[in-house]
Amino acid sequence: MRAFQGQMSDNQPIRRNQAEKEKQLRDLKETIASMKSHTSPTLKESIQRRIRELEVELRTIAREKAAKAANPDAQADRQRRPPRRNTIRSM
């Protein structure tokens, strides 16, 4: 049976905002801290890899915010659309 477009089983990554990523990072750090010594090394490595990925993503987000705050004029100029050409419909 096929899933319809947009269904959760489409194997699409879940998009999270910064607050959700920070919460997930805290939860993963708590999880790794509470693991027993006999926990599978593969499981520990996968959680540590995800922690590193989240830290990189959060640093990137922070850098982008700082760059936007440093020069808001450049951002406004870049988003402006070029003027439309005069066509028969717009006259």
A tleap script that builds the chain and sets N, CA, C and O, in Angstrom:
source leaprc.protein.ff14SB
mol = sequence {
  NMET ARG ALA PHE GLN GLY GLN MET SER ASP
  ASN GLN PRO ILE ARG ARG ASN GLN ALA GLU
  LYS GLU LYS GLN LEU ARG ASP LEU LYS GLU
  THR ILE ALA SER MET LYS SER HIE THR SER
  PRO THR LEU LYS GLU SER ILE GLN ARG ARG
  ILE ARG GLU LEU GLU VAL GLU LEU ARG THR
  ILE ALA ARG GLU LYS ALA ALA LYS ALA ALA
  ASN PRO ASP ALA GLN ALA ASP ARG GLN ARG
  ARG PRO PRO ARG ARG ASN THR ILE ARG SER
  CMET
}
set mol.1.N position { 0.836 -1.169 0.000 }
set mol.1.CA position { 0.000 0.000 0.000 }
set mol.1.C position { 0.893 1.249 0.000 }
set mol.1.O position { 1.909 1.284 0.694 }
set mol.2.N position { 0.525 2.242 -0.755 }
set mol.2.CA position { 1.322 3.464 -0.839 }
set mol.2.C position { 0.777 4.524 0.103 }
set mol.2.O position { -0.428 4.633 0.327 }
set mol.3.N position { 1.697 5.294 0.643 }
set mol.3.CA position { 1.302 6.406 1.496 }
set mol.3.C position { 0.968 7.605 0.616 }
set mol.3.O position { 1.568 7.795 -0.442 }
set mol.4.N position { 0.018 8.403 1.057 }
set mol.4.CA position { -0.285 9.607 0.306 }
set mol.4.C position { 0.733 10.691 0.633 }
set mol.4.O position { 1.397 10.637 1.669 }
set mol.5.N position { 0.852 11.670 -0.246 }
set mol.5.CA position { 1.855 12.726 -0.097 }
set mol.5.C position { 1.630 13.491 1.202 }
set mol.5.O position { 0.508 13.894 1.511 }
set mol.6.N position { 2.698 13.686 1.952 }
set mol.6.CA position { 2.608 14.446 3.190 }
set mol.6.C position { 2.344 13.596 4.415 }
set mol.6.O position { 2.316 14.118 5.530 }
set mol.7.N position { 2.152 12.312 4.237 }
set mol.7.CA position { 1.917 11.435 5.377 }
set mol.7.C position { 3.210 11.290 6.172 }
set mol.7.O position { 4.298 11.389 5.604 }
set mol.8.N position { 3.107 11.059 7.462 }
set mol.8.CA position { 4.273 11.004 8.328 }
set mol.8.C position { 5.210 9.850 7.973 }
set mol.8.O position { 6.387 9.888 8.332 }
set mol.9.N position { 4.724 8.849 7.289 }
set mol.9.CA position { 5.562 7.703 6.958 }
set mol.9.C position { 6.308 7.885 5.637 }
set mol.9.O position { 6.759 6.903 5.047 }
set mol.10.N position { 6.442 9.110 5.171 }
set mol.10.CA position { 7.127 9.380 3.906 }
set mol.10.C position { 8.637 9.354 4.028 }
set mol.10.O position { 9.337 9.621 3.052 }
set mol.11.N position { 9.151 9.040 5.198 }
set mol.11.CA position { 10.589 8.994 5.450 }
set mol.11.C position { 11.229 10.362 5.215 }
set mol.11.O position { 12.328 10.459 4.669 }
set mol.12.N position { 10.533 11.406 5.631 }
set mol.12.CA position { 11.037 12.773 5.536 }
set mol.12.C position { 11.599 13.185 6.889 }
set mol.12.O position { 11.064 12.772 7.918 }
set mol.13.N position { 12.655 13.984 6.921 }
set mol.13.CA position { 13.177 14.441 8.210 }
set mol.13.C position { 12.183 15.375 8.890 }
set mol.13.O position { 11.478 16.139 8.230 }
set mol.14.N position { 12.136 15.303 10.206 }
set mol.14.CA position { 11.253 16.172 10.971 }
set mol.14.C position { 11.944 17.520 11.105 }
set mol.14.O position { 13.089 17.597 11.549 }
set mol.15.N position { 11.254 18.571 10.723 }
set mol.15.CA position { 11.834 19.914 10.818 }
set mol.15.C position { 11.583 20.449 12.217 }
set mol.15.O position { 10.448 20.468 12.694 }
set mol.16.N position { 12.655 20.885 12.872 }
set mol.16.CA position { 12.549 21.403 14.228 }
set mol.16.C position { 13.076 22.830 14.266 }
set mol.16.O position { 14.005 23.186 13.542 }
set mol.17.N position { 12.459 23.645 15.131 }
set mol.17.CA position { 12.978 24.999 15.303 }
set mol.17.C position { 14.084 24.980 16.352 }
set mol.17.O position { 14.423 23.925 16.887 }
set mol.18.N position { 14.642 26.147 16.641 }
set mol.18.CA position { 15.803 26.204 17.528 }
set mol.18.C position { 15.466 25.718 18.938 }
set mol.18.O position { 16.265 25.005 19.546 }
set mol.19.N position { 14.308 26.087 19.467 }
set mol.19.CA position { 13.938 25.674 20.824 }
set mol.19.C position { 13.804 24.153 20.917 }
set mol.19.O position { 14.238 23.543 21.895 }
set mol.20.N position { 13.204 23.552 19.901 }
set mol.20.CA position { 13.048 22.096 19.899 }
set mol.20.C position { 14.396 21.397 19.796 }
set mol.20.O position { 14.606 20.355 20.416 }
set mol.21.N position { 15.319 21.970 19.009 }
set mol.21.CA position { 16.654 21.381 18.893 }
set mol.21.C position { 17.404 21.474 20.213 }
set mol.21.O position { 18.099 20.536 20.605 }
set mol.22.N position { 17.262 22.618 20.909 }
set mol.22.CA position { 17.921 22.765 22.209 }
set mol.22.C position { 17.373 21.759 23.213 }
set mol.22.O position { 18.130 21.176 23.989 }
set mol.23.N position { 16.049 21.554 23.197 }
set mol.23.CA position { 15.433 20.583 24.107 }
set mol.23.C position { 15.913 19.172 23.786 }
set mol.23.O position { 16.228 18.397 24.689 }
set mol.24.N position { 15.967 18.844 22.505 }
set mol.24.CA position { 16.437 17.522 22.113 }
set mol.24.C position { 17.890 17.319 22.529 }
set mol.24.O position { 18.261 16.227 22.960 }
set mol.25.N position { 18.708 18.347 22.407 }
set mol.25.CA position { 20.109 18.264 22.814 }
set mol.25.C position { 20.214 18.007 24.317 }
set mol.25.O position { 20.994 17.159 24.752 }
set mol.26.N position { 19.426 18.742 25.110 }
set mol.26.CA position { 19.422 18.512 26.565 }
set mol.26.C position { 18.997 17.086 26.896 }
set mol.26.O position { 19.612 16.427 27.735 }
set mol.27.N position { 17.939 16.612 26.231 }
set mol.27.CA position { 17.448 15.251 26.486 }
set mol.27.C position { 18.497 14.204 26.132 }
set mol.27.O position { 18.688 13.239 26.872 }
set mol.28.N position { 19.173 14.391 25.013 }
set mol.28.CA position { 20.193 13.420 24.608 }
set mol.28.C position { 21.373 13.418 25.573 }
set mol.28.O position { 21.930 12.364 25.880 }
set mol.29.N position { 21.755 14.606 26.053 }
set mol.29.CA position { 22.848 14.667 27.024 }
set mol.29.C position { 22.459 13.981 28.331 }
set mol.29.O position { 23.281 13.303 28.947 }
set mol.30.N position { 21.201 14.158 28.756 }
set mol.30.CA position { 20.723 13.462 29.955 }
set mol.30.C position { 20.718 11.954 29.730 }
set mol.30.O position { 21.083 11.182 30.617 }
set mol.31.N position { 20.303 11.547 28.542 }
set mol.31.CA position { 20.251 10.120 28.220 }
set mol.31.C position { 21.640 9.504 28.270 }
set mol.31.O position { 21.831 8.439 28.857 }
set mol.32.N position { 22.601 10.165 27.663 }
set mol.32.CA position { 23.965 9.614 27.631 }
set mol.32.C position { 24.556 9.584 29.038 }
set mol.32.O position { 25.335 8.688 29.363 }
set mol.33.N position { 24.189 10.564 29.879 }
set mol.33.CA position { 24.711 10.599 31.247 }
set mol.33.C position { 24.097 9.500 32.114 }
set mol.33.O position { 24.738 8.998 33.036 }
set mol.34.N position { 22.857 9.134 31.813 }
set mol.34.CA position { 22.182 8.132 32.641 }
set mol.34.C position { 22.379 6.699 32.144 }
set mol.34.O position { 21.841 5.765 32.738 }
set mol.35.N position { 23.137 6.515 31.069 }
set mol.35.CA position { 23.355 5.164 30.547 }
set mol.35.C position { 24.266 4.365 31.468 }
set mol.35.O position { 25.185 4.903 32.086 }
set mol.36.N position { 23.996 3.101 31.542 }
set mol.36.CA position { 24.808 2.194 32.361 }
set mol.36.C position { 26.104 1.852 31.627 }
set mol.36.O position { 26.238 2.106 30.430 }
set mol.37.N position { 27.031 1.288 32.344 }
set mol.37.CA position { 28.331 0.959 31.755 }
set mol.37.C position { 28.233 -0.175 30.733 }
set mol.37.O position { 29.069 -0.278 29.836 }
set mol.38.N position { 27.223 -1.015 30.867 }
set mol.38.CA position { 27.099 -2.149 29.948 }
set mol.38.C position { 26.233 -1.830 28.723 }
set mol.38.O position { 25.869 -2.736 27.972 }
set mol.39.N position { 25.903 -0.556 28.518 }
set mol.39.CA position { 25.126 -0.154 27.346 }
set mol.39.C position { 25.960 -0.363 26.086 }
set mol.39.O position { 27.181 -0.204 26.098 }
set mol.40.N position { 25.296 -0.714 25.025 }
set mol.40.CA position { 25.967 -0.991 23.757 }
set mol.40.C position { 26.811 0.201 23.295 }
set mol.40.O position { 26.324 1.331 23.271 }
set mol.41.N position { 28.067 -0.046 22.930 }
set mol.41.CA position { 28.919 1.048 22.431 }
set mol.41.C position { 28.362 1.688 21.157 }
set mol.41.O position { 28.537 2.885 20.931 }
set mol.42.N position { 27.704 0.899 20.343 }
set mol.42.CA position { 27.127 1.431 19.110 }
set mol.42.C position { 26.027 2.438 19.420 }
set mol.42.O position { 25.926 3.480 18.772 }
set mol.43.N position { 25.206 2.120 20.412 }
set mol.43.CA position { 24.140 3.033 20.813 }
set mol.43.C position { 24.727 4.332 21.366 }
set mol.43.O position { 24.253 5.420 21.042 }
set mol.44.N position { 25.750 4.212 22.191 }
set mol.44.CA position { 26.401 5.403 22.744 }
set mol.44.C position { 26.993 6.264 21.630 }
set mol.44.O position { 26.861 7.487 21.653 }
set mol.45.N position { 27.640 5.633 20.663 }
set mol.45.CA position { 28.246 6.370 19.553 }
set mol.45.C position { 27.195 7.092 18.720 }
set mol.45.O position { 27.406 8.229 18.296 }
set mol.46.N position { 26.066 6.436 18.487 }
set mol.46.CA position { 25.027 7.071 17.675 }
set mol.46.C position { 24.429 8.275 18.399 }
set mol.46.O position { 24.129 9.290 17.769 }
set mol.47.N position { 24.253 8.170 19.710 }
set mol.47.CA position { 23.729 9.303 20.469 }
set mol.47.C position { 24.754 10.433 20.500 }
set mol.47.O position { 24.393 11.601 20.353 }
set mol.48.N position { 26.023 10.097 20.688 }
set mol.48.CA position { 27.066 11.126 20.697 }
set mol.48.C position { 27.189 11.809 19.338 }
set mol.48.O position { 27.442 13.011 19.266 }
set mol.49.N position { 27.009 11.047 18.264 }
set mol.49.CA position { 27.049 11.627 16.918 }
set mol.49.C position { 25.899 12.615 16.738 }
set mol.49.O position { 26.085 13.701 16.187 }
set mol.50.N position { 24.715 12.236 17.203 }
set mol.50.CA position { 23.556 13.127 17.091 }
set mol.50.C position { 23.757 14.387 17.935 }
set mol.50.O position { 23.344 15.473 17.529 }
set mol.51.N position { 24.382 14.252 19.093 }
set mol.51.CA position { 24.677 15.411 19.941 }
set mol.51.C position { 25.613 16.367 19.203 }
set mol.51.O position { 25.394 17.579 19.204 }
set mol.52.N position { 26.654 15.824 18.573 }
set mol.52.CA position { 27.585 16.672 17.818 }
set mol.52.C position { 26.877 17.382 16.664 }
set mol.52.O position { 27.122 18.562 16.414 }
set mol.53.N position { 25.998 16.662 15.961 }
set mol.53.CA position { 25.267 17.264 14.848 }
set mol.53.C position { 24.386 18.416 15.330 }
set mol.53.O position { 24.340 19.476 14.705 }
set mol.54.N position { 23.686 18.199 16.447 }
set mol.54.CA position { 22.821 19.248 16.980 }
set mol.54.C position { 23.629 20.465 17.422 }
set mol.54.O position { 23.212 21.603 17.205 }
set mol.55.N position { 24.782 20.225 18.041 }
set mol.55.CA position { 25.620 21.346 18.476 }
set mol.55.C position { 26.092 22.169 17.281 }
set mol.55.O position { 26.135 23.397 17.348 }
set mol.56.N position { 26.443 21.497 16.192 }
set mol.56.CA position { 26.872 22.208 14.982 }
set mol.56.C position { 25.708 23.019 14.411 }
set mol.56.O position { 25.889 24.174 14.025 }
set mol.57.N position { 24.518 22.422 14.355 }
set mol.57.CA position { 23.348 23.128 13.833 }
set mol.57.C position { 23.034 24.359 14.673 }
set mol.57.O position { 22.745 25.426 14.132 }
set mol.58.N position { 23.090 24.214 15.995 }
set mol.58.CA position { 22.782 25.338 16.872 }
set mol.58.C position { 23.832 26.445 16.750 }
set mol.58.O position { 23.493 27.627 16.800 }
set mol.59.N position { 25.106 26.066 16.588 }
set mol.59.CA position { 26.145 27.081 16.382 }
set mol.59.C position { 25.919 27.825 15.068 }
set mol.59.O position { 26.116 29.038 14.992 }
set mol.60.N position { 25.509 27.095 14.043 }
set mol.60.CA position { 25.241 27.714 12.745 }
set mol.60.C position { 24.082 28.701 12.852 }
set mol.60.O position { 24.148 29.802 12.307 }
set mol.61.N position { 23.030 28.309 13.551 }
set mol.61.CA position { 21.878 29.193 13.739 }
set mol.61.C position { 22.297 30.453 14.484 }
set mol.61.O position { 21.898 31.558 14.116 }
set mol.62.N position { 23.102 30.290 15.532 }
set mol.62.CA position { 23.555 31.442 16.314 }
set mol.62.C position { 24.415 32.375 15.462 }
set mol.62.O position { 24.296 33.596 15.564 }
set mol.63.N position { 25.283 31.801 14.620 }
set mol.63.CA position { 26.125 32.611 13.744 }
set mol.63.C position { 25.281 33.407 12.749 }
set mol.63.O position { 25.549 34.582 12.499 }
set mol.64.N position { 24.260 32.757 12.184 }
set mol.64.CA position { 23.397 33.438 11.220 }
set mol.64.C position { 22.629 34.578 11.879 }
set mol.64.O position { 22.477 35.649 11.292 }
set mol.65.N position { 22.143 34.348 13.103 }
set mol.65.CA position { 21.429 35.407 13.819 }
set mol.65.C position { 22.357 36.581 14.100 }
set mol.65.O position { 21.959 37.738 13.968 }
set mol.66.N position { 23.590 36.284 14.487 }
set mol.66.CA position { 24.553 37.350 14.772 }
set mol.66.C position { 24.871 38.141 13.505 }
set mol.66.O position { 25.013 39.363 13.554 }
set mol.67.N position { 24.981 37.456 12.387 }
set mol.67.CA position { 25.269 38.138 11.123 }
set mol.67.C position { 24.098 39.029 10.712 }
set mol.67.O position { 24.305 40.133 10.208 }
set mol.68.N position { 22.873 38.556 10.923 }
set mol.68.CA position { 21.701 39.370 10.599 }
set mol.68.C position { 21.637 40.601 11.487 }
set mol.68.O position { 21.323 41.696 11.019 }
set mol.69.N position { 21.936 40.424 12.770 }
set mol.69.CA position { 21.887 41.547 13.702 }
set mol.69.C position { 22.994 42.553 13.420 }
set mol.69.O position { 22.815 43.748 13.653 }
set mol.70.N position { 24.125 42.091 12.926 }
set mol.70.CA position { 25.263 42.976 12.682 }
set mol.70.C position { 25.016 43.922 11.511 }
set mol.70.O position { 25.424 45.083 11.559 }
set mol.71.N position { 24.360 43.444 10.471 }
set mol.71.CA position { 24.108 44.310 9.312 }
set mol.71.C position { 22.695 44.090 8.762 }
set mol.71.O position { 22.519 43.366 7.781 }
set mol.72.N position { 21.694 44.707 9.385 }
set mol.72.CA position { 20.310 44.532 8.905 }
set mol.72.C position { 20.056 45.228 7.565 }
set mol.72.O position { 19.155 44.826 6.828 }
set mol.73.N position { 20.840 46.271 7.235 }
set mol.73.CA position { 20.643 46.974 5.961 }
set mol.73.C position { 20.956 46.080 4.769 }
set mol.73.O position { 20.244 46.103 3.765 }
set mol.74.N position { 22.008 45.303 4.880 }
set mol.74.CA position { 22.390 44.410 3.779 }
set mol.74.C position { 21.315 43.355 3.549 }
set mol.74.O position { 21.043 42.976 2.410 }
set mol.75.N position { 20.711 42.889 4.623 }
set mol.75.CA position { 19.661 41.878 4.509 }
set mol.75.C position { 18.430 42.478 3.818 }
set mol.75.O position { 17.814 41.818 2.982 }
set mol.76.N position { 18.068 43.708 4.153 }
set mol.76.CA position { 16.894 44.341 3.557 }
set mol.76.C position { 17.111 44.582 2.065 }
set mol.76.O position { 16.192 44.391 1.269 }
set mol.77.N position { 18.311 44.996 1.681 }
set mol.77.CA position { 18.592 45.234 0.268 }
set mol.77.C position { 18.557 43.948 -0.543 }
set mol.77.O position { 18.125 43.942 -1.696 }
set mol.78.N position { 19.006 42.880 0.053 }
set mol.78.CA position { 19.073 41.614 -0.657 }
set mol.78.C position { 17.676 41.043 -0.908 }
set mol.78.O position { 17.470 40.350 -1.904 }
set mol.79.N position { 16.717 41.318 -0.026 }
set mol.79.CA position { 15.389 40.741 -0.168 }
set mol.79.C position { 14.500 41.526 -1.125 }
set mol.79.O position { 13.452 41.034 -1.544 }
set mol.80.N position { 14.905 42.730 -1.470 }
set mol.80.CA position { 14.084 43.557 -2.331 }
set mol.80.C position { 14.065 42.995 -3.750 }
set mol.80.O position { 15.107 42.643 -4.304 }
set mol.81.N position { 12.878 42.917 -4.326 }
set mol.81.CA position { 12.745 42.429 -5.697 }
set mol.81.C position { 13.080 43.522 -6.689 }
set mol.81.O position { 12.876 44.701 -6.399 }
set mol.82.N position { 13.587 43.157 -7.848 }
set mol.82.CA position { 13.814 44.177 -8.874 }
set mol.82.C position { 12.462 44.685 -9.386 }
set mol.82.O position { 11.468 43.962 -9.308 }
set mol.83.N position { 12.408 45.903 -9.901 }
set mol.83.CA position { 11.127 46.431 -10.386 }
set mol.83.C position { 10.630 45.632 -11.589 }
set mol.83.O position { 11.414 45.098 -12.374 }
set mol.84.N position { 9.321 45.568 -11.707 }
set mol.84.CA position { 8.725 44.845 -12.830 }
set mol.84.C position { 8.834 45.662 -14.110 }
set mol.84.O position { 8.830 46.893 -14.102 }
set mol.85.N position { 8.929 44.933 -15.189 }
set mol.85.CA position { 8.896 45.614 -16.484 }
set mol.85.C position { 7.455 45.983 -16.786 }
set mol.85.O position { 6.526 45.317 -16.328 }
set mol.86.N position { 7.271 47.033 -17.549 }
set mol.86.CA position { 5.922 47.402 -17.956 }
set mol.86.C position { 5.441 46.428 -19.018 }
set mol.86.O position { 6.091 46.240 -20.047 }
set mol.87.N position { 4.321 45.825 -18.763 }
set mol.87.CA position { 3.701 44.937 -19.738 }
set mol.87.C position { 2.300 45.446 -20.013 }
set mol.87.O position { 1.840 46.391 -19.372 }
set mol.88.N position { 1.650 44.851 -20.923 }
set mol.88.CA position { 0.295 45.274 -21.272 }
set mol.88.C position { -0.631 45.106 -20.070 }
set mol.88.O position { -1.484 45.962 -19.830 }
set mol.89.N position { -0.484 44.040 -19.324 }
set mol.89.CA position { -1.362 43.800 -18.177 }
set mol.89.C position { -1.146 44.810 -17.059 }
set mol.89.O position { -2.103 45.193 -16.386 }
set mol.90.N position { 0.081 45.245 -16.849 }
set mol.90.CA position { 0.347 46.153 -15.736 }
set mol.90.C position { 0.137 47.618 -16.098 }
set mol.90.O position { 0.246 48.476 -15.222 }
set mol.91.N position { -0.157 47.932 -17.342 }
set mol.91.CA position { -0.357 49.330 -17.747 }
set mol.91.C position { -1.755 49.781 -17.469 }
set mol.91.O position { -2.100 50.929 -17.746 }
savepdb mol mol.pdb
quit
